[in-house]
């Protein structure tokens, strides 16, 4: 879910449409995210998202 939200924030589509797009084409969407963000930033964002869910 964190990856879909990241994609949604850089996508020109509405968040609900971006999430559906991410589910249908995850590799293509992640490629777009990687063009904008470094891998370390993506990992950091996902880890922080997971920590928030545990609380």
PQR file of N, CA, C, O and H, with PARSE charges and radii, in Angstrom:
ATOM      1  N   UNK A   1       0.821  -1.191   0.000 -0.4000 1.5000
ATOM      2  CA  UNK A   1       0.000   0.000   0.000 -0.0000 2.0000
ATOM      3  C   UNK A   1       0.865   1.254   0.000  0.5500 1.7000
ATOM      4  O   UNK A   1       0.525   2.243  -0.650 -0.5500 1.4000
ATOM      5  N   UNK A   2       1.972   1.220   0.719 -0.4000 1.5000
ATOM      6  CA  UNK A   2       2.857   2.392   0.777 -0.0000 2.0000
ATOM      7  C   UNK A   2       3.411   2.712  -0.607  0.5500 1.7000
ATOM      8  O   UNK A   2       3.546   3.882  -0.968 -0.5500 1.4000
ATOM      9  H   UNK A   2       2.248   0.417   1.247  0.4000 1.0000
ATOM     10  N   UNK A   3       3.730   1.685  -1.375 -0.4000 1.5000
ATOM     11  CA  UNK A   3       4.254   1.901  -2.716 -0.0000 2.0000
ATOM     12  C   UNK A   3       3.180   2.484  -3.626  0.5500 1.7000
ATOM     13  O   UNK A   3       3.470   3.347  -4.454 -0.5500 1.4000
ATOM     14  H   UNK A   3       3.620   0.735  -1.082  0.4000 1.0000
ATOM     15  N   UNK A   4       1.965   2.026  -3.481 -0.4000 1.5000
ATOM     16  CA  UNK A   4       0.864   2.564  -4.283 -0.0000 2.0000
ATOM     17  C   UNK A   4       0.620   4.023  -3.940  0.5500 1.7000
ATOM     18  O   UNK A   4       0.339   4.830  -4.827 -0.5500 1.4000
ATOM     19  H   UNK A   4       1.730   1.325  -2.808  0.4000 1.0000
ATOM     20  N   UNK A   5       0.725   4.369  -2.668 -0.4000 1.5000
ATOM     21  CA  UNK A   5       0.549   5.768  -2.263 -0.0000 2.0000
ATOM     22  C   UNK A   5       1.668   6.645  -2.815  0.5500 1.7000
ATOM     23  O   UNK A   5       1.429   7.782  -3.223 -0.5500 1.4000
ATOM     24  H   UNK A   5       0.953   3.714  -1.948  0.4000 1.0000
ATOM     25  N   UNK A   6       2.884   6.115  -2.826 -0.4000 1.5000
ATOM     26  CA  UNK A   6       4.000   6.861  -3.415 -0.0000 2.0000
ATOM     27  C   UNK A   6       3.736   7.130  -4.884  0.5500 1.7000
ATOM     28  O   UNK A   6       3.941   8.240  -5.374 -0.5500 1.4000
ATOM     29  H   UNK A   6       3.078   5.192  -2.494  0.4000 1.0000
ATOM     30  N   UNK A   7       3.280   6.104  -5.576 -0.4000 1.5000
ATOM     31  CA  UNK A   7       2.968   6.273  -6.990 -0.0000 2.0000
ATOM     32  C   UNK A   7       1.840   7.284  -7.170  0.5500 1.7000
ATOM     33  O   UNK A   7       1.887   8.122  -8.071 -0.5500 1.4000
ATOM     34  H   UNK A   7       3.113   5.202  -5.178  0.4000 1.0000
ATOM     35  N   UNK A   8       0.837   7.201  -6.319 -0.4000 1.5000
ATOM     36  CA  UNK A   8      -0.290   8.130  -6.396 -0.0000 2.0000
ATOM     37  C   UNK A   8       0.126   9.576  -6.211  0.5500 1.7000
ATOM     38  O   UNK A   8      -0.453  10.475  -6.821 -0.5500 1.4000
ATOM     39  H   UNK A   8       0.799   6.521  -5.588  0.4000 1.0000
ATOM     40  N   UNK A   9       1.122   9.805  -5.375 -0.4000 1.5000
ATOM     41  CA  UNK A   9       1.558  11.181  -5.128 -0.0000 2.0000
ATOM     42  C   UNK A   9       2.302  11.775  -6.321  0.5500 1.7000
ATOM     43  O   UNK A   9       2.328  12.995  -6.482 -0.5500 1.4000
ATOM     44  H   UNK A   9       1.592   9.075  -4.879  0.4000 1.0000
ATOM     45  N   UNK A  10       2.903  10.938  -7.157 -0.4000 1.5000
ATOM     46  CA  UNK A  10       3.607  11.473  -8.326 -0.0000 2.0000
ATOM     47  C   UNK A  10       2.773  11.361  -9.599  0.5500 1.7000
ATOM     48  O   UNK A  10       3.109  11.961 -10.621 -0.5500 1.4000
ATOM     49  H   UNK A  10       2.882   9.947  -7.027  0.4000 1.0000
ATOM     50  N   UNK A  11       1.700  10.599  -9.537 -0.4000 1.5000
ATOM     51  CA  UNK A  11       0.838  10.404 -10.698 -0.0000 2.0000
ATOM     52  C   UNK A  11      -0.030  11.641 -10.928  0.5500 1.7000
ATOM     53  O   UNK A  11      -0.298  12.411 -10.005 -0.5500 1.4000
ATOM     54  H   UNK A  11       1.427  10.112  -8.707  0.4000 1.0000
ATOM     55  N   UNK A  12      -0.457  11.810 -12.158 -0.4000 1.5000
ATOM     56  CA  UNK A  12      -1.359  12.925 -12.474 -0.0000 2.0000
ATOM     57  C   UNK A  12      -2.809  12.529 -12.264  0.5500 1.7000
ATOM     58  O   UNK A  12      -3.708  13.358 -12.404 -0.5500 1.4000
ATOM     59  H   UNK A  12      -0.239  11.184 -12.907  0.4000 1.0000
ATOM     60  N   UNK A  13      -3.040  11.272 -11.932 -0.4000 1.5000
ATOM     61  CA  UNK A  13      -4.399  10.764 -11.708 -0.0000 2.0000
ATOM     62  C   UNK A  13      -4.836  10.973 -10.263  0.5500 1.7000
ATOM     63  O   UNK A  13      -4.021  11.272  -9.391 -0.5500 1.4000
ATOM     64  H   UNK A  13      -2.309  10.599 -11.818  0.4000 1.0000
ATOM     65  N   UNK A  14      -6.135  10.812 -10.026 -0.4000 1.5000
ATOM     66  CA  UNK A  14      -6.646  10.829  -8.655 -0.0000 2.0000
ATOM     67  C   UNK A  14      -6.062   9.629  -7.920  0.5500 1.7000
ATOM     68  O   UNK A  14      -5.670   8.645  -8.547 -0.5500 1.4000
ATOM     69  H   UNK A  14      -6.797  10.569 -10.735  0.4000 1.0000
ATOM     70  N   UNK A  15      -6.001   9.708  -6.601 -0.4000 1.5000
ATOM     71  CA  UNK A  15      -5.386   8.653  -5.804 -0.0000 2.0000
ATOM     72  C   UNK A  15      -6.057   7.299  -6.031  0.5500 1.7000
ATOM     73  O   UNK A  15      -5.365   6.290  -6.170 -0.5500 1.4000
ATOM     74  H   UNK A  15      -6.319  10.507  -6.092  0.4000 1.0000
ATOM     75  N   UNK A  16      -7.381   7.258  -6.071 -0.4000 1.5000
ATOM     76  CA  UNK A  16      -8.077   5.973  -6.256 -0.0000 2.0000
ATOM     77  C   UNK A  16      -7.749   5.375  -7.618  0.5500 1.7000
ATOM     78  O   UNK A  16      -7.613   4.157  -7.734 -0.5500 1.4000
ATOM     79  H   UNK A  16      -7.943   8.077  -5.959  0.4000 1.0000
ATOM     80  N   UNK A  17      -7.621   6.199  -8.643 -0.4000 1.5000
ATOM     81  CA  UNK A  17      -7.278   5.712  -9.983 -0.0000 2.0000
ATOM     82  C   UNK A  17      -5.823   5.247  -9.999  0.5500 1.7000
ATOM     83  O   UNK A  17      -5.497   4.227 -10.607 -0.5500 1.4000
ATOM     84  H   UNK A  17      -7.731   7.188  -8.548  0.4000 1.0000
ATOM     85  N   UNK A  18      -4.958   5.996  -9.332 -0.4000 1.5000
ATOM     86  CA  UNK A  18      -3.537   5.632  -9.272 -0.0000 2.0000
ATOM     87  C   UNK A  18      -3.342   4.298  -8.564  0.5500 1.7000
ATOM     88  O   UNK A  18      -2.504   3.497  -8.978 -0.5500 1.4000
ATOM     89  H   UNK A  18      -5.223   6.824  -8.838  0.4000 1.0000
ATOM     90  N   UNK A  19      -4.099   4.050  -7.506 -0.4000 1.5000
ATOM     91  CA  UNK A  19      -3.998   2.768  -6.791 -0.0000 2.0000
ATOM     92  C   UNK A  19      -4.428   1.609  -7.685  0.5500 1.7000
ATOM     93  O   UNK A  19      -3.788   0.558  -7.682 -0.5500 1.4000
ATOM     94  H   UNK A  19      -4.779   4.701  -7.169  0.4000 1.0000
ATOM     95  N   UNK A  20      -5.503   1.788  -8.450 -0.4000 1.5000
ATOM     96  CA  UNK A  20      -5.947   0.740  -9.371 -0.0000 2.0000
ATOM     97  C   UNK A  20      -4.901   0.503 -10.451  0.5500 1.7000
ATOM     98  O   UNK A  20      -4.620  -0.636 -10.825 -0.5500 1.4000
ATOM     99  H   UNK A  20      -6.023   2.643  -8.453  0.4000 1.0000
ATOM    100  N   UNK A  21      -4.335   1.590 -10.941 -0.4000 1.5000
ATOM    101  CA  UNK A  21      -3.288   1.504 -11.956 -0.0000 2.0000
ATOM    102  C   UNK A  21      -2.078   0.746 -11.407  0.5500 1.7000
ATOM    103  O   UNK A  21      -1.491  -0.088 -12.095 -0.5500 1.4000
ATOM    104  H   UNK A  21      -4.563   2.515 -10.637  0.4000 1.0000
ATOM    105  N   UNK A  22      -1.716   1.047 -10.157 -0.4000 1.5000
ATOM    106  CA  UNK A  22      -0.575   0.377  -9.523 -0.0000 2.0000
ATOM    107  C   UNK A  22      -0.834  -1.120  -9.383  0.5500 1.7000
ATOM    108  O   UNK A  22       0.066  -1.929  -9.608 -0.5500 1.4000
ATOM    109  H   UNK A  22      -2.193   1.724  -9.597  0.4000 1.0000
ATOM    110  N   UNK A  23      -2.057  -1.490  -9.013 -0.4000 1.5000
ATOM    111  CA  UNK A  23      -2.385  -2.915  -8.878 -0.0000 2.0000
ATOM    112  C   UNK A  23      -2.322  -3.626 -10.224  0.5500 1.7000
ATOM    113  O   UNK A  23      -1.921  -4.787 -10.299 -0.5500 1.4000
ATOM    114  H   UNK A  23      -2.788  -0.833  -8.830  0.4000 1.0000
ATOM    115  N   UNK A  24      -2.716  -2.933 -11.277 -0.4000 1.5000
ATOM    116  CA  UNK A  24      -2.741  -3.555 -12.604 -0.0000 2.0000
ATOM    117  C   UNK A  24      -1.352  -3.617 -13.244  0.5500 1.7000
ATOM    118  O   UNK A  24      -1.027  -4.581 -13.938 -0.5500 1.4000
ATOM    119  H   UNK A  24      -3.042  -1.990 -11.216  0.4000 1.0000
ATOM    120  N   UNK A  25      -0.530  -2.584 -13.007 -0.4000 1.5000
ATOM    121  CA  UNK A  25       0.781  -2.479 -13.648 -0.0000 2.0000
ATOM    122  C   UNK A  25       1.863  -2.088 -12.635  0.5500 1.7000
ATOM    123  O   UNK A  25       2.437  -1.004 -12.742 -0.5500 1.4000
ATOM    124  H   UNK A  25      -0.794  -1.801 -12.442  0.4000 1.0000
ATOM    125  N   UNK A  26       2.150  -2.950 -11.655 -0.4000 1.5000
ATOM    126  CA  UNK A  26       3.086  -2.572 -10.588 -0.0000 2.0000
ATOM    127  C   UNK A  26       4.508  -2.272 -11.073  0.5500 1.7000
ATOM    128  O   UNK A  26       5.143  -1.346 -10.569 -0.5500 1.4000
ATOM    129  H   UNK A  26       1.683  -3.830 -11.567  0.4000 1.0000
ATOM    130  N   UNK A  27       5.007  -3.025 -12.025 -0.4000 1.5000
ATOM    131  CA  UNK A  27       6.385  -2.832 -12.484 -0.0000 2.0000
ATOM    132  C   UNK A  27       6.539  -1.482 -13.180  0.5500 1.7000
ATOM    133  O   UNK A  27       7.500  -0.752 -12.936 -0.5500 1.4000
ATOM    134  H   UNK A  27       4.491  -3.778 -12.435  0.4000 1.0000
ATOM    135  N   UNK A  28       5.589  -1.161 -14.041 -0.4000 1.5000
ATOM    136  CA  UNK A  28       5.646   0.108 -14.757 -0.0000 2.0000
ATOM    137  C   UNK A  28       5.518   1.296 -13.796  0.5500 1.7000
ATOM    138  O   UNK A  28       6.208   2.304 -13.945 -0.5500 1.4000
ATOM    139  H   UNK A  28       4.808  -1.753 -14.239  0.4000 1.0000
ATOM    140  N   UNK A  29       4.637   1.162 -12.822 -0.4000 1.5000
ATOM    141  CA  UNK A  29       4.436   2.242 -11.853 -0.0000 2.0000
ATOM    142  C   UNK A  29       5.675   2.437 -10.976  0.5500 1.7000
ATOM    143  O   UNK A  29       6.071   3.569 -10.696 -0.5500 1.4000
ATOM    144  H   UNK A  29       4.077   0.343 -12.700  0.4000 1.0000
ATOM    145  N   UNK A  30       6.286   1.325 -10.545 -0.4000 1.5000
ATOM    146  CA  UNK A  30       7.496   1.440  -9.733 -0.0000 2.0000
ATOM    147  C   UNK A  30       8.643   2.042 -10.533  0.5500 1.7000
ATOM    148  O   UNK A  30       9.490   2.741  -9.977 -0.5500 1.4000
ATOM    149  H   UNK A  30       5.965   0.406 -10.773  0.4000 1.0000
ATOM    150  N   UNK A  31       8.673   1.777 -11.820 -0.4000 1.5000
ATOM    151  CA  UNK A  31       9.709   2.383 -12.666 -0.0000 2.0000
ATOM    152  C   UNK A  31       9.570   3.893 -12.671  0.5500 1.7000
ATOM    153  O   UNK A  31      10.568   4.613 -12.646 -0.5500 1.4000
ATOM    154  H   UNK A  31       7.985   1.209 -12.272  0.4000 1.0000
ATOM    155  N   UNK A  32       8.337   4.374 -12.704 -0.4000 1.5000
ATOM    156  CA  UNK A  32       8.093   5.821 -12.665 -0.0000 2.0000
ATOM    157  C   UNK A  32       8.522   6.415 -11.322  0.5500 1.7000
ATOM    158  O   UNK A  32       9.091   7.505 -11.267 -0.5500 1.4000
ATOM    159  H   UNK A  32       7.526   3.789 -12.724  0.4000 1.0000
ATOM    160  N   UNK A  33       8.243   5.690 -10.251 -0.4000 1.5000
ATOM    161  CA  UNK A  33       8.649   6.159  -8.920 -0.0000 2.0000
ATOM    162  C   UNK A  33      10.174   6.219  -8.833  0.5500 1.7000
ATOM    163  O   UNK A  33      10.732   7.176  -8.297 -0.5500 1.4000
ATOM    164  H   UNK A  33       7.781   4.804 -10.295  0.4000 1.0000
ATOM    165  N   UNK A  34      10.845   5.193  -9.362 -0.4000 1.5000
ATOM    166  CA  UNK A  34      12.305   5.146  -9.298 -0.0000 2.0000
ATOM    167  C   UNK A  34      12.965   6.241 -10.131  0.5500 1.7000
ATOM    168  O   UNK A  34      14.103   6.622  -9.855 -0.5500 1.4000
ATOM    169  H   UNK A  34      10.391   4.416  -9.798  0.4000 1.0000
ATOM    170  N   UNK A  35      12.277   6.748 -11.133 -0.4000 1.5000
ATOM    171  CA  UNK A  35      12.823   7.858 -11.907 -0.0000 2.0000
ATOM    172  C   UNK A  35      12.910   9.128 -11.071  0.5500 1.7000
ATOM    173  O   UNK A  35      13.764   9.984 -11.306 -0.5500 1.4000
ATOM    174  H   UNK A  35      11.352   6.439 -11.357  0.4000 1.0000
ATOM    175  N   UNK A  36      12.018   9.240 -10.095 -0.4000 1.5000
ATOM    176  CA  UNK A  36      11.944  10.451  -9.278 -0.0000 2.0000
ATOM    177  C   UNK A  36      12.670  10.299  -7.946  0.5500 1.7000
ATOM    178  O   UNK A  36      13.309  11.240  -7.474 -0.5500 1.4000
ATOM    179  H   UNK A  36      11.324   8.545  -9.904  0.4000 1.0000
ATOM    180  N   UNK A  37      12.574   9.117  -7.342 -0.4000 1.5000
ATOM    181  CA  UNK A  37      13.140   8.898  -6.016 -0.0000 2.0000
ATOM    182  C   UNK A  37      14.300   7.910  -6.078  0.5500 1.7000
ATOM    183  O   UNK A  37      14.323   7.014  -6.922 -0.5500 1.4000
ATOM    184  H   UNK A  37      12.055   8.353  -7.725  0.4000 1.0000
ATOM    185  N   UNK A  38      15.253   8.083  -5.180 -0.4000 1.5000
ATOM    186  CA  UNK A  38      16.339   7.108  -5.041 -0.0000 2.0000
ATOM    187  C   UNK A  38      15.806   5.878  -4.312  0.5500 1.7000
ATOM    188  O   UNK A  38      14.839   5.962  -3.554 -0.5500 1.4000
ATOM    189  H   UNK A  38      15.233   8.810  -4.494  0.4000 1.0000
ATOM    190  N   UNK A  39      16.444   4.743  -4.548 -0.4000 1.5000
ATOM    191  CA  UNK A  39      16.016   3.502  -3.899 -0.0000 2.0000
ATOM    192  C   UNK A  39      16.045   3.619  -2.378  0.5500 1.7000
ATOM    193  O   UNK A  39      15.164   3.096  -1.696 -0.5500 1.4000
ATOM    194  H   UNK A  39      17.230   4.674  -5.163  0.4000 1.0000
ATOM    195  N   UNK A  40      17.043   4.296  -1.853 -0.4000 1.5000
ATOM    196  CA  UNK A  40      17.145   4.445  -0.395 -0.0000 2.0000
ATOM    197  C   UNK A  40      15.978   5.263   0.153  0.5500 1.7000
ATOM    198  O   UNK A  40      15.497   4.993   1.254 -0.5500 1.4000
ATOM    199  H   UNK A  40      17.759   4.721  -2.407  0.4000 1.0000
ATOM    200  N   UNK A  41      15.521   6.253  -0.600 -0.4000 1.5000
ATOM    201  CA  UNK A  41      14.366   7.052  -0.173 -0.0000 2.0000
ATOM    202  C   UNK A  41      13.094   6.216  -0.175  0.5500 1.7000
ATOM    203  O   UNK A  41      12.256   6.342   0.719 -0.5500 1.4000
ATOM    204  H   UNK A  41      15.912   6.472  -1.495  0.4000 1.0000
ATOM    205  N   UNK A  42      12.956   5.370  -1.175 -0.4000 1.5000
ATOM    206  CA  UNK A  42      11.784   4.497  -1.262 -0.0000 2.0000
ATOM    207  C   UNK A  42      11.759   3.537  -0.081  0.5500 1.7000
ATOM    208  O   UNK A  42      10.720   3.359   0.555 -0.5500 1.4000
ATOM    209  H   UNK A  42      13.636   5.268  -1.901  0.4000 1.0000
ATOM    210  N   UNK A  43      12.890   2.923   0.213 -0.4000 1.5000
ATOM    211  CA  UNK A  43      12.982   1.987   1.339 -0.0000 2.0000
ATOM    212  C   UNK A  43      12.670   2.697   2.652  0.5500 1.7000
ATOM    213  O   UNK A  43      11.932   2.168   3.484 -0.5500 1.4000
ATOM    214  H   UNK A  43      13.734   3.068  -0.303  0.4000 1.0000
ATOM    215  N   UNK A  44      13.218   3.866   2.839 -0.4000 1.5000
ATOM    216  CA  UNK A  44      12.978   4.638   4.064 -0.0000 2.0000
ATOM    217  C   UNK A  44      11.487   4.959   4.218  0.5500 1.7000
ATOM    218  O   UNK A  44      10.938   4.850   5.315 -0.5500 1.4000
ATOM    219  H   UNK A  44      13.818   4.295   2.164  0.4000 1.0000
ATOM    220  N   UNK A  45      10.846   5.347   3.139 -0.4000 1.5000
ATOM    221  CA  UNK A  45       9.421   5.680   3.173 -0.0000 2.0000
ATOM    222  C   UNK A  45       8.576   4.456   3.520  0.5500 1.7000
ATOM    223  O   UNK A  45       7.648   4.547   4.325 -0.5500 1.4000
ATOM    224  H   UNK A  45      11.292   5.436   2.248  0.4000 1.0000
ATOM    225  N   UNK A  46       8.892   3.321   2.920 -0.4000 1.5000
ATOM    226  CA  UNK A  46       8.137   2.091   3.186 -0.0000 2.0000
ATOM    227  C   UNK A  46       8.332   1.654   4.638  0.5500 1.7000
ATOM    228  O   UNK A  46       7.373   1.259   5.302 -0.5500 1.4000
ATOM    229  H   UNK A  46       9.646   3.247   2.266  0.4000 1.0000
ATOM    230  N   UNK A  47       9.560   1.722   5.130 -0.4000 1.5000
ATOM    231  CA  UNK A  47       9.823   1.336   6.520 -0.0000 2.0000
ATOM    232  C   UNK A  47       9.062   2.217   7.494  0.5500 1.7000
ATOM    233  O   UNK A  47       8.500   1.722   8.472 -0.5500 1.4000
ATOM    234  H   UNK A  47      10.339   2.042   4.591  0.4000 1.0000
ATOM    235  N   UNK A  48       9.038   3.520   7.237 -0.4000 1.5000
ATOM    236  CA  UNK A  48       8.317   4.418   8.146 -0.0000 2.0000
ATOM    237  C   UNK A  48       6.818   4.154   8.089  0.5500 1.7000
ATOM    238  O   UNK A  48       6.129   4.280   9.102 -0.5500 1.4000
ATOM    239  H   UNK A  48       9.495   3.922   6.443  0.4000 1.0000
ATOM    240  N   UNK A  49       6.313   3.792   6.931 -0.4000 1.5000
ATOM    241  CA  UNK A  49       4.905   3.450   6.795 -0.0000 2.0000
ATOM    242  C   UNK A  49       4.576   2.186   7.593  0.5500 1.7000
ATOM    243  O   UNK A  49       3.528   2.114   8.235 -0.5500 1.4000
ATOM    244  H   UNK A  49       6.872   3.689   6.109  0.4000 1.0000
ATOM    245  N   UNK A  50       5.459   1.201   7.555 -0.4000 1.5000
ATOM    246  CA  UNK A  50       5.250  -0.036   8.310 -0.0000 2.0000
ATOM    247  C   UNK A  50       5.296   0.213   9.811  0.5500 1.7000
ATOM    248  O   UNK A  50       4.527  -0.384  10.565 -0.5500 1.4000
ATOM    249  H   UNK A  50       6.311   1.260   7.034  0.4000 1.0000
ATOM    250  N   UNK A  51       6.187   1.086  10.246 -0.4000 1.5000
ATOM    251  CA  UNK A  51       6.283   1.392  11.677 -0.0000 2.0000
ATOM    252  C   UNK A  51       4.993   2.036  12.175  0.5500 1.7000
ATOM    253  O   UNK A  51       4.528   1.722  13.270 -0.5500 1.4000
ATOM    254  H   UNK A  51       6.812   1.571   9.633  0.4000 1.0000
ATOM    255  N   UNK A  52       4.407   2.940  11.376 -0.4000 1.5000
ATOM    256  CA  UNK A  52       3.175   3.612  11.770 -0.0000 2.0000
ATOM    257  C   UNK A  52       2.031   2.614  11.914  0.5500 1.7000
ATOM    258  O   UNK A  52       1.173   2.786  12.779 -0.5500 1.4000
ATOM    259  H   UNK A  52       4.785   3.196  10.486  0.4000 1.0000
ATOM    260  N   UNK A  53       2.005   1.583  11.090 -0.4000 1.5000
ATOM    261  CA  UNK A  53       0.930   0.598  11.153 -0.0000 2.0000
ATOM    262  C   UNK A  53       1.024  -0.266  12.407  0.5500 1.7000
ATOM    263  O   UNK A  53       0.001  -0.727  12.913 -0.5500 1.4000
ATOM    264  H   UNK A  53       2.702   1.443  10.387  0.4000 1.0000
ATOM    265  N   UNK A  54       2.239  -0.494  12.917 -0.4000 1.5000
ATOM    266  CA  UNK A  54       2.436  -1.321  14.112 -0.0000 2.0000
ATOM    267  C   UNK A  54       1.923  -0.622  15.366  0.5500 1.7000
ATOM    268  O   UNK A  54       1.499  -1.278  16.318 -0.5500 1.4000
ATOM    269  H   UNK A  54       3.070  -0.120  12.506  0.4000 1.0000
ATOM    270  N   UNK A  55       1.961   0.688  15.366 -0.4000 1.5000
ATOM    271  CA  UNK A  55       1.539   1.428  16.569 -0.0000 2.0000
ATOM    272  C   UNK A  55       0.089   1.362  16.759  0.5500 1.7000
ATOM    273  O   UNK A  55      -0.435   1.927  17.719 -0.5500 1.4000
ATOM    274  H   UNK A  55       2.305   1.221  14.592  0.4000 1.0000
TER
END
